[in-house]
Amino acid sequence: MTRSVKWSVLALSALLVACGSEAPPQQFGADPAIPEPQRRLVPEMSIAKPVPWNEMRPTVPQGYTISAIATGLLIPRQTLLMPNGDILVAEGRGGGAPALLPKDVIAGFLKSRGNTKVESGNRLTLLRDADGDGVYELNTVFADGLNAPFGMALVEGSLYVANQDELVRFAYSEGQTRAAGAPESVVKLPSQINHHWTKAMAASPDGRYLYVGIGSNSNITERGMAAEVDRAMVWRIDVASGAYKPYATGLRNPSALAIQPGTGTLWAAVNERDELGPNLTPDYLTSVREGGFYGWPYSYWGQHVDPRVRPQDPAKVASAITPDYALGSHVAPLGLDFSTPAMGAQFGDGAFVGQRGSWNREQPVGYNVVFVPFSGGRPAGDPVDFVYGFLGEDGKARGRPVGVTVDPRGALIVADDLANTVWRVTPVR
């Protein structure tokens, strides 16, 4: 029996161990149901089998249309809208942390089955629609030789890119189609082990600071606290000097960041911990307070203590902030942007969240872009499916949405890192 077949048998065994998942409890909003933890020797695991879109495409609400504006990319993760309407696409795959236990090997095998098989792009691609007809006729490499780029921000003539190991800066002029020269290093980012490798980024409204999300180096400190130094937090980096400080901590994997228009408040979409059952722990959307602590590793959803963490820290648990809005357990949010009135009355005030989808439950969840309505600057109401059908009724995955970017002229740009496609959703006018 080959090694690959052995792991396939192990993965199948893991699925057989898992009992059928019950219907998930209501886990949306400010007061989600928090069931008792379920701990098993082998956690529930499954992944949707990838298949091509062929002639199909994602579903959007009535009154909206969707089109593929770029295909054949090399793992598109995030997009950035430039002042002239160009779109930059960060492409690549990072990470590579070694497995600790047999269940980690099984989980890694399953996760890999749900990913694209193309090689990591490690580049930025520029898309341009010169005549404004919705067809992006220019598709060209803007910069290559990067290291799993993810977060991007444009600040006063400089393009900042968060690689998995380093924040770098390119000089940028409007209309430029190729980076001029090698990037300048701003600051090194934590990259040893890199269990959670993505480095989300947002710029402060005045352009003085960059906020970078640094994920934990484990699910729940299995590698020891020494491996978590400077991780599971949002850094604030001074653009001029490169000096950084922890802005907020206890955020297991702040994999998407955005600044709320009008308030300047930083918001994050956070991937919470695994292996406490199919309905724990809710991933969430939250405003991020300077100096705030959000629970990881000691507690989740505020002050619900994680029994696996030893030693505990009661003082830290007592200070843990309850997030603003639960998205549901294991939906895996990796994209976040705030809407604009040009997206239509129903979807004009709120946030779009790209949910890449689960592995730590038998019945998949996520695999969609949801709209979280806001009122008075706060989340208000249940999430609404805005782009869906990535997971088909046949249980197979045709795509996995990651980054989302709102064009204020009235479009939502969605990076699909399974189909290697960038989608564009617009109201029918």
N, C-alpha and C positions, 0 to 999 in steps of 0.2 A: 504493500500500500504506500503510495507516495505521500510526502508530507502535506501537500495541498489537500489530498483526499482525507487524510487524518483530521485536518482542521475542519474540513467540511462536515465530517461525522461529528466532531465535537460541537460545532455550531448547531447541527440538527439536534443533538442531544440536549443542548441548552434550551432550544425551543420546546422540546417535548417535556422538559422538566416544568416549564412555565404553565401554570393553569390559565384558562381562558380569562382575559381581562374583563372586568365588569365595566359597565358604562361609566365614563369619567364623571366625577361630580362637577358642579358648577364652579369653575375656577377663573371666572373673568371678573375684573373690577377691583374695587377697593377692599372688599370683604369676601375673599374666596373661601370655599370649603377647604379645610386642612385636615385630611384624614390621618389616622394613626399610621406610623411608618410600617412598612412591610419589608422585612429583611430575609433574603434567601442566600443559600450558598452560591447559586448561579442566578443573577437577576434576569428578569424578563428582557428579552432582546429579539428584535426583528428589524428587517430593513426591506423597503419596497424594491422590487427588481426593476432596474432601469430598462426602458424601451424608448425608441425614437419617437419624436412627434409625428413624423411623416406629414400628412396633410392636416393634422390637428393643430390646435393652438390653445393657449390658456383661455379660460372664460372670464369675462368682465361683466359688470352690471349693464342692464339695458340703458342705452343712451351713450355708451362708450365703445370704443373700438381699440383693438390691439394689433400691433404689427411687430415683426422681427426686424430690427434695424441693423443688426450685425449677427452673423453666424460663423461657425468654424473658429471661434476664439479658443484661447488656451487657459481655461478656468477663470472666467470673469468673476470677480468678487464684489468690487465696489465701483461706483461711477461718480464722476465729478463734473458738474456743469460749468463751463467756462463763460466769461462775460459775453463772448460773441455767439454763444449757442453751441459751440463745439462740446463734445462729451469725451472725457478721458475715462478709460476703463483700466482698472488695476487687475492684472491677471497673474495667478500663481497659486502654488500649494506649499505650505510650510510644515513645521512640526517635525515629528519623527521621534517622539519620546519612547524609550524602550518600555516594554510591558513589564509589570511587576508580578502578576499572578496569572494562572491559566485562564481565568475569566477575562482578563485584559486581552489576552491573545484572541479569545473567541470574539470579544467585542470589536477588536481591531479588524478581524477578518470580516465580520458582518458590515462594519462601517465602510470598509473598502469596496464591498459589493455594491454599495449605493452611490459610489462616486464615479465620476468620469475617468476614463482610462488614458486620456491624453496627457502628454508631458506638461509640467509646469511652465507657464509662459515667462514668468519673472520679468514682466515688462508692463509698460503702459501703451495702450492703443488709443489713437485719436479718431473719433468719428465726426464727420462734418456734413451737414445738410446745407449746401451753399445757397439754394434757391428757396428754402423754406417749405418744400412740398411734402416733408415727412419722410423722404428717402435720403438716407445718409450715404451719398455716393462716394465719399472719401473714407477709406478705412486704412490707416497707416500706423506703423510703429512710431510712437513718440519718443520712447526711451526703453532701452533693454539693459540686460546685465544686472537687473535688480535682484533682491532676495526676498521672494514672497511678499510683494507690496500689497498693502491693504488700505489703510486710511490715507486720504489725500485732503489737502486744503490749499487754497490760493490766498495769499496775504500780500498785498502791496507789491506786486511784481515778482513775487517768489512763489514757486510751487513746492509745497512740502509733501513728502511721501514717507509714510511709516512702513518701512520694511520690517520683517520679523525680528531683525536684530539691530536696527539703526534708523533714526530719523534723519533724512537727507533733504537737501534743498537744491532746486534748479532755478536759475533765472528764467523768467517767463515774460514774453511780449505778446500782446493780443494778436491772434491770428497765426502764431507760430505753429508749425506742424511737426517739428522735430526739436528735441532738446539740444541745446548748444553746449556740447562738452559733458564732462562727468559731473555728477552731483557733488555738492559740498556736504560734509558731515556736520550735523547739528549736535546730536548726542546719541550715544549708544543706548539701546534698549535691552532689557533683560531677554536673553535668548538661550541660556543654558537649559538643557532638557526640552523646554518649550512645549510642554503638554498642551497648553492653550497658546497657540502661536500668533493668532490674529492681533493686529494692533490698530484698533479703531481710532479715529481722530476727528476733532472739531476745533475750529478757531474761535476765540472770543470775539465779540462784536467789534471791539476796538483794534483787533489784530495784534494785541500785545502778547497774548498767550496762546499756546496750543494745548489742548487736552488730549491725552492719549490713554486708551484703555489697555491695561496689562492684565491678562487672565492668569489664573492660578496655575501652578505646576503639577496639579493633581486634581482628583475629584474632591477629596476631603483630607488632605495632608498626609496621604499614604507615603510620600517621599520624605516626610519630616519637615518641620517648620523652617529649617535652614534653607530648603529649596524654595521657600515662598518669600524670601526677602525681596522687597520692592514689587511684589506681585499681588494679584487680586485687589487691584485698586485703579484709580484714575490719577495719572500724573498731570501736573500743570507745568508746562515748560515755557520759560521766558524766551521769546523768539530772538531777541537781540543777543543774549548771552548763552543760551542753551542750558542755563541752570534749571533744575527741576525740583519739585517737592510733591509729596503725596497731597492730592486735593481731596480725595475721599477714599475710604478703605472698606474692606469687608465685602467687596463686590466680586463674586467668584469669577465671572468672565464677562466684563462689560464690553460686549462685542459690537455694539453700535452706539454712536454718540451723535447728538445734534443740539444745536442752539435754538431755543424757542423764539420765534420772531416777536418783537415787541417787548419782551421781558428780559431777554439776554440770558435766561436760565439754561443751564446745561441739563440735558436729559440723557438717559442711558437705557438701552435694552440689554438685559442681563440674562445669560444662561446660568441657571441654578444647578444644584448638585443632582447626582444620579444615585441609583441603587437603593432608594428607599421605597420603591414600589412604583407602579405605573402612574399614580396620581400624586406623587411628590417628587420634586418640590416645584411649585409654580415658577416658571420663568416670568420676568416682569419688566415693566416700563416704569421708570421713576425719574423724578427730578433729583439732581445730585447736589447735596448741600456741602459747601466747603467745610472740611473737618469732620464730616459725617462718617459714621460707621454703620455698615449695612448687614452685619451678622456673620459673614463667612470667616472662619469655618465653624464657629461655635453654635450658631443658630441660623434658622431660615425663617422667612416671612416674619421679620421682626424678632420676637423672642421665643420661638419654638426651638427648643434645644435639640441639637443633633446628638443622639446617644452614642455615636461612633467616635466622637472627638474626645480624646483624653491627652492631658488633663483639660478640664473645662475652665472657663474664666467667667465666673458669675458677673463680675463688674462689666466686662465687655458685653455680655448678653443683655444686661440691664440697659446698656446704652444703645442697643441696636435699633436702627430706624426701620419702621415698617414701610416697604415700598408703596408707591402711589397706586399701582394698577397691575393686577395679575393678568397674564396672557394665557395661562394654562401650563400644565406640566409637560416638559420635554418637547415643546414646539420649536425650540432652538431659534430665537430671534437673532438675526445677524445684519439686519438693515433697519434704518430709522431715518425719517425725514418728516418735517412738518408741511402741511398742505397750504394751499393758496386759494382764494376765492375763484380763481380761473379754472379750478378743477370741478366746479359746479356746486350748487347750493348744498346738496346732501354731503358732499365730501370736501367742503371748503374750509372747515375749521376742525383741525384734529391732526393726527399723526398717522402716517403709513408705516407699517412694520413688516419687513420681509422675514418669513418664518421658514427656515430651511427644512425642518422636519426631524422627527424623533428616531431614536434607535432603542431607547431603554423602556420599551413597552411592546406588547404583542400587537396591539391595534395601532397603526401609525396615526400620528397627529401632526399638525403643522402643514408643510408643503403648500403654503399659500402666502399671499400678501393681505394683511387685514388693515382696515381703517379703524382707528380708535377715535371716536368723536370727542371733542373738547367743548367746554362751555365755561366762560369766565377764566380761561387760561388753565383749566384743569380737565382731566379725563372725565367724561360724563356719558355713561351708557355702554352697552355691550359692543364688542368689536364686530365689524361688518366685513364679510368676505369681499375683497375688491378684485384681486386677481387669484383665480383658483383653477382647479383642474390639472394642476401639476401631478397630483396623485389621482389616477383614473379610477373609475368605478370597478375596473378589473383588478384593482390593488397594485398596479404597476406605476412606477414613477417615470414621467416624461421630462420632468425638470425639477429643480430645487432652487427657489428664489433666495437670493442673498441681499445684496445692496439695493436700496431704493433711493432715488433722487427725484425731487419735485422740480420741474421747470416752471417758474412763476408765470410763464405765458400759457400754461395749461396742459401739462403732460407729466406722466409719471414714468420714469426710466427704471427698469428692473433688470438686474444682473442674474442670470440663470447659470449656475456653475456646473450643472449636470448636462444640460443640452448645449453648453458653451455658446449661449445666445444672449443678446441684449434685446429686451422687449420695450416697446413704447406704447403707453395707454393714453388716449386722449378722448375728451368729450366729442360726441358727434355734433358738429355745428351746422 
